[in-house]
Amino acid sequence: MSGIIIKAVIAVVSLAIGFIVGYFIRKRSAEAEIGSAEEQAKRILEDAIKAADTKKKETLLEAKEEILSTRNELDREIKDRRAELTRQERRVAQKEESLEKKSDALEKKDELLNEKIREADLDREEIKKLKQEEQETLQRISGLSKDQAKALLLTSLEEDIKHEKAMKMVTLEEQFKEEADEKAKEILSLAIQRCSSDYVSEITVSAVQLPSEEMKGRIIGREGRNIRTIETLVGVDLIIDDTPEAITISCFDPVRREIARIALEKLIQDGRIHPARIEEMVEKARREVDVAIKQAGDKATFETGVHGFTQEMIKLLGRLKYRTSYGQNVLKHSIEVSLISGMLADELGCDSMIAKRAGLLHDIGKALTQEVEGSHVHLGVEVARKNKESAEIIHAIEAHHGDVEAKTITALIVQAADAISAARPGARRENLENYIKRLTKLEAIANDFDCVEKSFAIQAGREIRIMVKPEAVDDDSMILVAHDIVKRIESELEYPGQIKVNIIRESRAVDYAK
């Protein structure tokens, strides 16, 4: 047992001694490595200092070379600028010398001109004295004062000028008529022949055919509830009279009339007629009419070849299909005006697309209902301006009825095309009341002139025959009176075609032999 303890003690002591010896050996090795690392660091530091000194010297050398180069370049630039300044100073000096020479020449001319002005003033004074002496001599010879002679001369000149003016107007009118009428007839006849179309005068009623008389009672309904529902929903009058197997729809709004017609036809075909079904069919008819309006607008743009409209403008064009003017369908009228305007523009060498666009849109204001206040010209201008149409198109719309003076060739073309389309035989019908008003107004315009004795509107308003007082108007003045009456008619009346103004001056002497 004691031997084991001794061995254990020896082992522990041996371990302790080994640990101590190892510690000193590792310490010595670490110190040796540290010394080696310090020497290596010193060498690296010395090498870095040497490299930095070398780099510093190289950088300083490069900087000196760059400074030298920049200085040389600046010296050259300064030298060039000095040379340029010298040249400019030389040119300025030359210009100053030239200006001085010109100034001297102008002074000499000014002196010469002043001298001539003084001579002219002396001559003017002398002429004035001679003129005064001449006037005094003339007054003494004629026995008239200066004012009396002037009045006599002005009276004579006024009569001569009046006669010459009338004769000149006759000559110019004949010349212009010969040239303008021939060219206008050629252009208009060509445009009219190229654009021929049929007309059907539209009215404010539509008729719906019934399969049997029994259907009338079903449409009227119990105590008239069905017919009242239709009239209330659509806004039309249904006339059920003695006409066999037919119902008449009466309404001044063609859109509502068309909706009522389609709804009735659908109800008759369906057979179920009661307020709920009527309301459903009226709504379907409205949708169908909206689609038809859109299709009509698209078709109008296709027929005329004018594109680039907004959807709102296309719908308004389509609504013209259900508008009439004196029985003439406004959409067909607008299409025709567009085509005729394009042809006239081609013949005159103008932009035909602008003319066709203006012709198609000239009556666009008629598409709006009576709920919107204003004339169709004013409404058309507002619609065109809202849809970003050009100023030339807007002016043509504004001037097509003469509300404003036409200032462009496009506006004049649209005016002519509108008159051509409206004046075609059968295109429009005029009621008796408007016809009589126009004839009465025509005679009233002529009778407003003091020199007119009597006037008669003949040839359905195409001619007015005027009797003037012979003592108030001479032969030369008749031409001026006719011209003034024509201007009044053009400014105050609206009429298709032209009106002939025929003035008659007659002197009679009556006596009796007894």
Secondary structure by P-SEA (a helix, b strand, c coil): caaaaaaaaaaaaaaaaaaaaaaaaaaaaaaaaaaaaaaaaaaaaaaaaaaaaaaaaaaaaaaaaaaaaaaaaaaaaaaaaaaaaaaaaaaaaaaaaaaaaaaaaaaaaaaaaaaaaaaaaaaaaaaaaaaaaaaaaaaaaacccaaaaaaaaaaaaaaaaaaaaaaaaaaaaaaaaaaaaaaaaaaaaaaaaaccbbbbbbccbbbbbbccaaaaaaaacccaaaaaaaaaacbbbbbbcccccccccccccaaaaaaaaaaaaaaaaaccccaaaaaaaaaaaaaaaaaaaaaaaaaaaaaaccccccaaaaaaaaaccccccccccaaaaaaaaaaaaaaaaaaacccaaaaaaaaaaccccccccccccccaaaaaaaaaaaacccaaaaaaaaccccccccccaaaaaaaaaaaaaaaccccccccaaaaaaaaaaaaaaaacccccccccccccccbbbbbcccccccccaaaaaaaaaaaaaaaccccccbbbbbbbbbbbbbbbcc
